[in-house]
Amino acid sequence: MKFGIDRLLSEPELRKPLEGKRVALLAHPASVTADLTHSLDALVAAGVKISAAFGPQHGLRGDKQDNMMESPDYDDPVHGVPVFSLYGEVRRPTGQSLHTFDVLLVDLQDLGCRIYTFITTLLYVLEAAAGAGKSVWVLDRPNPAGRPVEGMTLLPGWESFVGAGPIPMRHGLTLGELGRWFVEHFKLDLDYRVIEMEGYDPEAGPGYGWPTERVWINPSPNAPNLNMARAYAGTVMLEGTTLSEGRGTTRPLELFGAPGLDGRALIAEMRRLAPHWLEGCALRDISFEPTFHKHVGKLCRGVHIHAEGPFYDHHAFKPWRLQALAFKAIRRLAPDYDLWRDFAYEYVFDKLAIDVINGGPGLRQWVDDVAAAPSDLDALTAPDEQAWHEARRPLLLY
């Protein structure tokens, strides 16, 4: 199969509309061709007139480890073009950077989760391009989490840099398809194109969204492998809690824990509460000591989620519900546990981080309600999931 960047490079007729145009590239470290050449280098080598580049959160080549760590503008040392940060002084292309190109190529590996900031960056550049009469092409890439949909829809008024619009946590679209939804939903008037993948089947095993013959490259520093991408729609919620999400270990956002937690007791309580939410993966009690971030240098005990190997069932795995269930189990085992982390999250200062992450307070309220059962969360969430299935159907390209 071919990703969008590989098709653009190998099919001259696709590049023909770029002739005589100033072309910019929005990319990150995983923006590479099949032979692992960075897309910026490959496009220049192919004769595309690259006039500028843009880097999202964590940078064009990858430079910042944590959230809310901003990147500066600079000149690319190899090609000499200006590189504008969309996670620094600004989040959107400004008048200065908008004047550097006619067509913006977007080549970003997404993880299929609403909170991953690259999709909000896509919306922001689409809005800016529409206002400035610029063209945007998405060079499409796989959604490694596949087609399944899960989670509550973001509520009006809860938009943020981790909440671009009324989308469920796990959206099941490629970036190119999601761009089509943005254009339609926000009624954007611009020249928007998707360079589609060739031979992509999101229902094909063993990857079910990710073609396992392709090398995995971290699209962000804490996205080390396919297992993380599958679990992320649930484990990202850990960022809004006092629990470690594994930053400072070699398996971030695949595991969670804290000092004093009992992983075995936690798994047992999760199985007692809702065993059907734990299908499609294996849970393993673990101990770990983060070398940085939360609980640095302290022995943590917790749970590792394995959505991989013989344990993985693509359609049964429910990462958002699984992680919600872990929070509920902690509440049952230790009602007074200080679970919710109160801090500024992605530049939102007046809401709890867990609520910003979920696009509303519903998940947290369910966890904290002693009387609320798993069926109550299903009753809240299932209508949103079904509505999104219907809304996205005409946008699917594969």
N, C-alpha and C positions, 0 to 999 in steps of 0.2 A: 504494500500500500504506500501511498505518498501523502505527506502532510501538505498544507497549503504552500509553505515556503518552498518545498521541493518541486511542486508543480509549477510555481511561478518561475523558478530558475530553469526548469527543463523544457518548458513550453513557451517558445518565443511569442506565440500569438497572444498569450496572457499578458506578457510584458509590453506589447505594442502600444496600448493606451498610455503608458508611462513615458513614451518617447517625447523629448522636449519639455517634460514636466520636472519641477523640483520635487523631490520625493524625500519624505522624512520617515523614520522608522521608530516605532514604540516597541521596545523589547526588553528582555531581562536575561539572566544567565542561561535559562533553558531554551532560549530562542536559537536553536541550532538546526542545521540541516541533518539529513540522514548520515552524513559522514562526520558529524559533530563540528562542523565549521559554524561559527557564530553567524547569525543572519546578516548582521551589519557587514562583516567581512565578505560574505558570499554575494550579497547584493552589489557591493562595490566592484567585486571581481567580475560580476556578470554585466557590468557596464551601466547599471542603474545610477542615475544622477542623484546621489544621496546628498542632500543639502543640510540636514540636521538629524538629530536623534533625540529620543525622549526615553527617560527611565522612570518606571513606576516605583512603588515602595520597594526598598532594598536595593534599588539601582539598576542601571543598564547592564553592568557586568557583575553586579552583586557585591555590595560593600557594607551593608548595615544588618546587624543580627536581629535586633528586637523591634517591637512596635514603637511608634512615635520617636524613631531615630531618623532624622531627616538627612537627605542627600543634597549636596550642592550642585550647581551648574558647573560645567567645565568643558574644555575642548578635548575631543577624543585624541589621544596621543598617536594613534596609528593613522587615522584618516583626516584629522584636522578639522572635522565638522563640530559645530557646537552641540553639546549634549545638555538638554534641559531637564531638570528634575521636576517630576510631577508628585514628589513627596518631599518638598522642601518649603521654600517660601510660598509656593502656590501648589494647588492640587489640579488646576486646569491649565491648558495652554493659554498664555496671555497674548496681548497684542503683539509684543515683540517676537515671541516664538511662533505665533501664527503666521507671521509675515515671511517665515523662512521656507515655506513649502506650499505646494499645490495639492499634493496627495499624501496622505498619511497611511502608511502600512502598519497594521497592528499585528504583531506576532508574539502573542503571550500564551504560555501554557497555563491554563486555569486548573482548578481542582474541583469544579462543579459545586461550589458552596457559596451561598449568598454573601457570607462574611469575608470571603477572600477579596482583598481590596482591588485586585486587578479588574474586576468587573465594574466596580464603581468608576475606576479610571477610564474604562471604555466608555461608560455613559458620559462622563465629563468631556472627553475629547469629541464625542459625537455631538454634544450640545454646542461646544465651542466651534466645531467645524460647520455646523448648520448655520450658526450666526455669522460666520466669516466667508461662506461660500466655498468651503474646502471639501475635498473628497476624502472618504475614509474606506480603506479596504482592510478587511480582516483576513489574514492568512490562517485558515482554520487549523485547529489542533484537536486531538481527542479530549473528551471529558473522562478522566480516569475513574471517576465514581460511577460512570455509566448512566443509564436512563432512569433508574428509580428516583422517586420524588418523596421527600419526607420533611416534616416540620410545619410550623405555623407560618402563615403569610405575614410579612411585615405590616404593621398597622399604620394608617395615616398619622403623620406627625412624628414618626419614629425614624425617619430617614437620617442617614449618617454616612460616613465614609465606609462603614461596613454594612450599610443597608441602602442600596441604590433605589429600591422601589418595592412594590408589593409582590415579593417573590418568596417562596418557601426556602427554608434553610438549604435543602438539597434540591437543586432545580432540574438536573438531568438534561441540560442543554450543552452543546459546544459553545465556545465563545462567539463564533459566527452566528449561530442560531440565536443566542442571547442578544447580540447586537440587533438582529431583526426585530426581536421583541421590544427592545428599547426604542427603536425608530417608530414602531407602530404605536406603542403605549404612550410615549411622550410626544407623539405627532411631530417628529423631527423632519424637516425638509432639507435633505442633502443627498448627494450622490454616495450611496452606501453599497458596497459590493462585498461578497464573500468569495474568496478563492477556496473552493471546497476541496476536501480531501478526496483522494481516489482510493477505492477499495476498503473504505472504513465501515465496519459493522459493529456497532456498540453492543450487540447481543452475543457476539462470538466469544467463546471461551478460549483459553483460560483467563484472558484479561478482562472481558466484559466491560469494555470501555477503553482500556489501554492495550495496544498491540504489543505483546510481550517481546516481540523481536526487536523493538526499539529500545535503545539505552535510556534509562531513567536519569534525568539530570534535575537537581533541585531547582524548582522555579522560585523558591524562597529558601532562606537558610535552614528552616526547620521543617522542610518538606522532603525527607530523605528517601522515600520509597513509595511503592504502590500501596502498601498496607496503611501507611499514614494517610494517603489520599482517600482511601475508602473509609477510614475511621473519622476523618476530619470534621464532617458535618455534626458529629457528636462531641469529639474531644476539644473542638475549638471553644465550646462553652466553658471549659476549665479555665480559660483566660479570665473569666469573670468570677472566679472562686479563689479561695485560699489554698486549694489543692495544687500541687505541682502538676503541670501537664507534661513533664519530662524535659523541659528546657534545661540545658546543662547536663543532659545525658545524650547517648548516641541514638536514642529512639524517641525523640520528641513527638508529642501529639498522637502517640500510640498507646500511651500508658498514663496512669495518674496515681497519686498517692500523697501522703503527708506523714510527718512524725506522729506516732501514736495510733495510726490507723491499722486495722487488722484486715488484710486483704482476703483471707479465707472466710472470715465472718461476713465480710461485705458481699462476696460472691454468693455465699449461702443465702443471705437475706434477699439479694436480687432474684435468685432462683425461686425463693418462696413467694415473692411478690408477683412476678410476671415472667415465668420461664419462657413464654413464647416471644418475648422481646430480646432474648439472648440467642436466638437461633442464627445460624449462618456463620458462626465464628467460634473461637475458643477463648476462654478467659483463664488467665494464669496469675496466681498470686505471686508478687515479686517484692524485692527490696532493692532500693537504689539510693544513691547519694548525689544530688545535683552539684555540679561544679560551678554553676552560676544560676542566677535568677531565684525563684522562690525556694525557700528552705535550703539555701546553698550550704554545703558542708554538713548537712544533717541527714541521718539515716531515715529514709521514708519507706513506708510499706504501703502497698496498694495492688493495682491490677494492671496487667498488660492485655490489650485486646489484639487477638490474632485473627484478622480477616484475610487469611492467606492459606496456601497449601490445601490439604484435604479437608480443612475445617470450613473453608469458605463456600457459602451458598449465596450467590449474587442477589437473588430475589428475596431471600429470607432475612438477610442482614439489615438491621435497622439501627444505624449508629446513633442517631439523635435520640431515639427512645431508650437505647441501651445506656447512654450517658445520663439521661434524665432519671432513669431507674437507679443508677448509682447514687445520685444526689438524694433521691427519695429513701434509699436504703440507709444512707448515712443519717438522715433525719430520724429514721425509725430506731437505729441503734444508739444514736446520741442526739436527742432532741435539741440540745442547746449548742450543738457544734457551730462554731463561727465559720459558716460556709461561704457567704457572699462577700466578695472583695469590693471594698468601697474606694475607688480611685478613678482618676480621669482615664477614660478609655477612648482611644482614637479621637481625641479632642472634643469629647462630650463630657461636660463637667457637672451636669445637673441631674443625671440619671445613673442608676446602678449599672455597672458594666454588664451583668448577666442579662439585664433587660435590653440594653443597647444591642447586645449580640443576638438576642432572639426577636428583636423588632417589636417589643412589647413586654408587659409584665406577666403574661399568661403562664409561661413555664415556671418561673420562680414562685408564683402564687400556688400553682399545683404542688410543687415540692413542699412548700411550707404549710399547706393545708393538711392537717393530721388526718382528716376524714377522707381526703381525695384518694381515689383508687386509680390504677392504671387505665381502667375503662373510661374514667373521666377525662384523662388526657387524650385518649383516642377520640372521644366524642368531640373534643375541642379541635383536634387537628385534622381528622379525616376529611371533613368538608373542604378545608383549605387545599388539601392534597388533591382531592378529586377535581376541584375547580381549576387548579393549575394544570392537571393532565389535559383538561379540555382546552384551556387557553393556549397551551403550547403546541397542540397537535398540528395546526396549519403552518407552524414555523419550522418543523423538523426537516432537515436536509438529507438525513441518512436513515 
